[in-house]
Amino acid sequence: MNTIAAVAIAAFTGFVPGSAISIAGANNTPDVHPPGKQESPEAWYRDGGQLIARRLAGREAIKPARNVILFVGDGMSLATVAAARILEGQLRGEAGEENSLVFETFPNLALAKTYNTNQQTPDSAGTMTAMTTGVKSFAGAIAVDQRAQRGNCASIAGSERVTLLDLAALADLGTGLVTTTRITHATPAALYARSPDRSWETDSGLPPTARDAGCHDIARQLIEYDRGRGLDIALGGGRRAFLPNQTDDPEYPELRGHRSDGRDLTAEWQERHPDGHYVWNESQFKSIPADSDGPVLGLFDPSHMQYEHDRSDDEGGEPSLADMTRLAIERLARNEQGFFLMVEGGRIDHAHHANNAWRGLTDTIAFARAVETALELTDPADTLIVVTADHSHALTFSGYGQRGNPIAGLAMRPTDDGEGTEPLADNEGRPLTILGYATGPGYRGGNRPDFETEDPTQPSYRQESAVYLWSASHTAEDVPVYSTGPGAETLTGVIEQNVIYHALLQAVPALQTKAQELSNDQGLPVLESILPTRPD
């Protein structure tokens, strides 16, 4: 039996290698949480770990991973992947349908169930908490479990969960996060912060009761993060959460910071890391000495970074997601122990919320290029790469279009004689587009667009939605999980989303060992509370 399997089984099942047990293989292992089973943080953690341990037991000669990279396409539904693959091909002059995004060529594929503990259709905070702590939680939760209450600071005592980033930092692995959203947004925050409410990004958004109870805003938690070796690389947007409200933004002087406590957290970060590099534009980013040591903090926009379609027009200049991924890997790879890196294509979600498919798809293509960069810079023999989404989105893809139909255009179906095409039309003869949305701001009050005056292939076109919402809702269907590298074989079939954490954990012996060292009597890794005192 291989080393990873032996350690995993001992930790999660109590099975001693060599005893009488027969494991036929991964395809025969049950999913976690059978219907009606009692849910708890302990059960989520135990059952997810046991599932991966059983799957490892059914495999031989699985080598441990040295590095782990988790790619999260925020809102990257299956429809988004399919439409983006076609658009990528069409931008090269191809029909598009035959194309594959680079991660679609990975040898292992699973579907993850994304529901939160309190919502059928999830949000990014609860889903990322599942992936980074191994425990499902409620919508809005930032690395706290379902026993906490949203917006209640005191309730998080005892519910703060240990993240993959914590384990990597404590095990002296290199650590990094890269995102196109605010770096204090839900997905990246769930790696380094603990909060019962994802909206507490800056002290201005922290309720007085939470401040009195000892909770800190998410930006402050990033700057003060001191688990183990700390956070080596942090790149994204969101400068405003780190600057005082009397300080002009360096790129947009008409804007100011959002902090009401007068603290300049960028200056504090530099004081804490005199050998570090703080950058806020592309020129500074490119000027970081390649042979320098020390951590890197990059905050490239007051709020979210630009969509890939708009990035070239940014005032100060912004690196691409692939550029940031390259810098992160090149620096983290110097760590002889290995590294953990999370990369988020966060604005796929935002474009879908706005019913703007073009920007959602071009950000998905940019996300795929970041994955391609990671493949170029790492060794498949020692690096586990997982590509997934936190939740799905309301994008629809239909219309009977002919092969090569422009993915953002009108649905032109082949005629029966095969000699031409005709538009798919509604009952009043008005044409339909290939892409649309179930909900969102693209609803036109029951009126249809006039495609004599509106061009749906224009990047800023807002696709039609069936029902008006000011922002399109997420959707609840499963999301894909693509994986390659050591331990990827365990991510198959239909799984609970928190199982992803356990696959990453058990692929890297240093992470699993650290998690075992921190485990309490119920098997959950624990660290000291961020609160100054625990309530009676």
N, C-alpha and C positions, 0 to 999 in steps of 0.2 A: 504494500500500500504506500502511496506517495506521502511525503512529509506534510503537505498542506492538508490533505484529507485526514490524516491522523490527528493533527492538531485541532482541526475544525470539529471533527466528530467528538473528540474528548471534551471540547468546550461546550458544545451545544446539545449533545444527545446523551452523554454518559456512556456511550458505547466504547468498549475497549477493543482496539484492533486485534483481530485473531479470534474473537468470540464468534459464536454461531449466529450469523446474520447474513442474509442474502439481499444484495442490492442489484436489481436488474439493470438499472440505468436511470438517467435523468427523466426520461419520458414517462416513467411509472411513479414518480414522486408526486404526492398531492400538493395542491396549492395551500397557502397558509389561510388560517381563519375559515374553517368550514362554516356553513350557514348555522346561525344560532349560537356559535361559540362566543363566550364572554370576551369582550375586548378590554384591554388594558395596555398601558405602556410595556409592562413586563411581557405580556402575551405577544404583542407585536414584535418585540425584540427577539424573544425566544423562538417563535415560530419561523420568523424570517431567517434566523441563523440556522435553525435545524434544516430548513429546506435546502439551503446552499450546502450545508455539511453533508446531507444525504447525496446530493448531486456530485459532490467531490468524491464521495466514497465509491461511486460507480464509475470513476475514471481512474486511469492509471497514468503515471509519469507526467502529471501536471506540474510544470515548473512554477516556482513562485514569481510574482511580478516584482520588479524593482521600483517602477514608476506607475502611477495611475493618473489618467486624465479623464475627467468627466465633462463632456460637452452637453450643454442644455440649450436647446432651441425653444425659447419661451413661446408657447402657443403654436408650436410646429406640429400641426395635425397631419394625419395621413394625406388629406386632401392638399395641404400645403406642400408636402414633400412631392407629391405627384405633379402638381402644377409647376413647382419650382424646377423640377427635373426637365420638364418640357420647355420652360422658358430658357433655361440654361442652354439647351440644345438649339433652340430657335435663335438665340442671340449669336450662335456660331454659324447660322445659316442652314441648320438642319431641320428636319421635320419636328424632332423633339421627343416624341413618344419613346423612341428607342434608347434615349440617353439615360444615364444613371448618375445621381449625385455620388460623390466619392464614398460616403459612408454606407450607401446602399449596396456596395460590393463587399461589405464585411461578411464573414462567414456565419455569424450567429445573429439570430433575430428573436425577439420576444415582444409581447404586448403587455403593457403595464396598466393596471387599474388605478385610476388617479383620485378617487373620491377622498374627501377629508373625513375626519371622524364626525363632523356635524353637517356636512354638505355633500349632496350627490354630485353636483358640479363644483369643482374645486377652485381655489385660488392658488397663486404661486407660492405664498408663504407656507401654507400647510403641505403642499406637495414637495417643496424643496426641503422642508424639515424632515419629511419621510425619507428622502434620498440621502440626506446628510447625517441623520441620527439613527436610522433604522427603526424609527417609531412613527407611526401615523399620528397626525394631530389635527387641530381645528383650523378653519380658514382664518388667516391673520396671524397665526402662531409663528414666531421666529425662534426655532430651536428650543421650544418648550412643549411639553406633552399635553395630552388632552385633559389632564386634571387641573390645569390652569384655566383661567377665565379671560376671555379677550378684554383688554382694557383695565384689568385688575392687577396692578403691580405686585401687591402682596401675595397673590395667588401663585406666583411662579416659584416660590421657595419650595425646593424639593422636586420641582417639575422641569428644572433646567437640564437639558440633555447634552451629552458630549457629542461633538461633531467629528467628521472625518478630518477636518482641518485641525482641530484640537489634537487628535491622536497623532497626526503627522508631525505637528510642531513639537509635541512632547516626545516623540520618537526620534527627533532631530532630523527628520526628512525635510527637504525643501518644500516650501508652501507658497501657493499663489492663487490668485483669482483675477479673472479678466472678464469684463462685461461691457456692453454698449449702453447699459442703463446707468442711472445713478448708482454709485457703488454702495449706497445705503438702501437700495431697493430690495424687495423681498428675497429674490433668489440669491444674490451675493451675501446679503445680511445673515441668512440662515447658516452661514459657515462660521461666522465669528461673533455674532451678537446673541443675546438672550432677551426676548421681549414678548409680552403678551399681545402686542399690537404692532403690526408692520408699519403703521403710519407714524410711529415715534422716531422719525429719521433725524430730527434736530431738536434741540432743547425747546425751541419755540412751539413745537407740536406736542411736547410732553405735558400732560395735565398736572396741575399743582399737587394733586393727591399722589400721583405716581412719583413725582420728584420728592415729596415728603417721605414716601415709603422706601426710597433708596434706589429707584430705577434710574438708569442713565439712558440718554438718547443713543441711537444706533451709530451716528457719526463719532461720538465720543468713545463708544465701545471699540470702534475700529482703531482709533488713534492709541487707545490705552491697552490694546490687546497684547497680552504678555504671556500667553501659554507657551511653555517651552522656548523654542527659538523664535517664536513670534511669526509674523506674516512677512514673507520675503518680497512678494510682488503683489501689488494691488493697483489695477488699471481700470479706469472707467470714467463715468461722468459724475456730476453731483457736487461741484465745488461749493455751491451755496450753503450746504449743510455744515461746512467746515469754516466758513468766514463770518465775522460779526456783521450785524445788520447796519453798521455804520461804515463798512468797508466796501469800496467799489470793486466790482469784479474786474480782474486784469484784462479780460478779453472784451467784455461788454460793460464799459464804465457807467452806462445808464442803469445797470443792475447792481444790486448789493447782496451781501450775504444774508443768511436767514437766522443766524444765531443771535439770541437776545442776551446771552450771558457775557458778551464781550470777548469771548475767547477766539483766537485765531488758531484753529486746530492744525492748519498746515504748518504754521511756525512751530507749534508744539511738537509736531511729528519730527521736524528737522532737528529740534533740540534733543529729542529722544534718540535720534539716529544721525549723529554728526557725519557718519560715513555714507549716509543714504543719498538718494537723488529724488527730489520732488520736481515734477514737471507738469506743465499745464497746456502745452501746445506741441505740435508735431516737430517743430524745429528743435525744441529742447529734448523731446523724446529721441530724436535721431542723434543728438549730441551726447547721449549717455555713453561714457567710455566703455567699450566692449570688454575691456580687461579689468574693470573696476569691481570692487566688492561692495557690500552693503545693500540694504533693501531699496526698493523703488516704489514710489507712490505717484501715480499719474491721475490727475483729475482734469479732463479735457473739455468740460463744458459746465456751465452753472447747473444745468439739469441733466437730462439724458444726452448722450452723444447723438450726433446726426445720423439719420438713416443713411445707408450706403449710397443711395441714389443722390443724396444731397451733400455727401461728405466733402466733395471737392470745393464746395462753395463756403465752407466754414471759415469764419473770420480769422481765427488763429491757426487753422490747420489741425486736422485730427488724423492719427494713425488708423489704419484699417484694423478690423478684428484679427485678420491674419498677421498683420505687423505686430500687434500686441502679443499674440500667441507665440510668434517667433521669439520676441525678446524674452518672454517669460520662460520658455523652454530652454533657450540658450543659457540663461543665467541659472535656472534651477538645476539643469543637468550637471552642473559642476559639483553638486552635492553627492559624495560617494555613497551615501545611504539611500539615495533615490529621492523622489519627490511626489507630491500630490498637487494637482492643478485642476481648477474648475474654470471652464470657459463658457460664457453665456452669450448667445445671440438674442439679446433681450428685446430688440425692437421689432422683431417679427410679430410679437403679440400686440404692440402698440399700433402697428399699421392695420392689423385685423380689427382691433377695437374701433378704428376710424373707417372701416370698410374700404380701405385703400389697398387693393390686392397687389398692385405693382410694387410698392415699397415692401410689403410683406414678403413677396417672392424674391426680390433682389437682395433683401437682407438674409433670406434663407440661402441664396447662392453664396453670399459673402461668408456666411456661417460654414458652408461646405468647404470653402477655400481655407478657412482656418483649420478645419479638420485635416485637409490635405497637407497643410504646413506641418501639423503635428506628425503626420505619417512620415514626412520627409526627414524630420529631425530626430526621430526616435527609432529604436530597434524593436521590431515586433516580437523578438524573443524575450524581452524583459519589460515591455510597456503594455499595460492593459488600457485600452481606449474604449470608452462607452459613450455613445451618442444617443440622446433621448430628448424628450420634451417633458415639461412639467404638467402640461394639460393641453387639450385640443382647443379648437376655435371654430367660429361659426361660418367659416368659408365653405361654400358649396361649389361643386365642379360637375357640370352636367351639359346637356345640349346636343348630343349626337353629332358633334363637329367632325368634319372629315379629317383624315390624317394630315398633320401639319397645320391644322386650324390655328391661327394665332391665339395663344392661350388667353390673352386679355381682350380678344376681339369678339365679334358677333359669332354665334353658332351657325356655321354654314355646313349643312348636311349634304352628302352626295345624292344626286338624283338617282332614280331607279335604273336609268339606262347607263349610268356611270359616265356620262358625257359632261356633266357639269355639277353645280351646287345650287342650293337654294337655302335661304335663311329659315331657321326654325322660328316659328312665329306663334304668338298667343292667339286667343280666339277672336281678336280684333285685327289680326294680321300684322301686329307689331313685333319686330325681331327681338330675340333674347341674346344675352351674352353668355359665354361659356362659364364665367365665374360670377358668383353672387354671394350673398350672405343671408343667413336665417334671421338675424337681428342686427340692429345698429342704425347709425345716422344716415345710411343710404336710402332709407324709406322715403318715398316721394308723395306721401299722402294719397296713395291709390293711383296716382298718375304714372305713366311710363315715360322714360326718357325719349327725346326726339333725336334719333341717331343721324338725322340729317345735319344737326347742329352740334351734337355731342360725339366725341370720338372716344370710345371706351379703351383704346390702346394708349391714350395719353397717361403719363405717369401719375398725374394728380386726379385722375378720374375716380370718383367714388362709386363703387358698385352698388347696385340695388339691394335692398334688404326687404324681407317679407314683413317684418314688424319693426316699428320704430323703438329704438333705445338710443339715448344720447351717446352710448358707447356699447359696441357689440358685446354680448356675453360670451364667456367661455363655453365650451361644450364638454360633455361628460364621457365621451367615448374613449376607449383605450388609446394609449400613445405607443409608438414604436420604440424599441430599445435595440440598437445596433451595437455589436461589440466585436472586438478582435484583440488578440494577445493572450497572455497567460491568465487563465481563469474565466475567459469569456464564454467557455462552453457551458457554464452554469446558468447563463441568461438565455433561456429558451422557454417556449410555451407562454401561457398567460399567467402573469405573476402580479402580486401586490407591489405597489411602487416602492415600498420600504425595503423590499428584497434587494434592490439595486445596491443599497448601502452594504448589505451583508456580502454580496458578491465581491465588491471592492475590498472590504475589510479582510475577508478570508483569502484573497489573492495575494496579500502582502503580509508576510509573517510579522514584520515589525509593528504594523497597525494592530493586528490581532493580539499580539502579546501585550501591547499597551492597553488595549481595551480590557483584557483579562485582568491586568494589574489594577485597573480602576473599578472593577465590577463589585457591586454590593451583593448582599445575600440573595437578591432576586435576579441576579445576572445582568443588571443594567450598569453600564459604566457611569460613574458619578465624579463630579468635581465640586469644589466649594461653590456656594451660592454667590451670585453677584450682589445680592442684597446684604447690607451691613449687619442685619440681625434677622432671625427667623421669627415669624409671628408665633404667639403662644398657641 
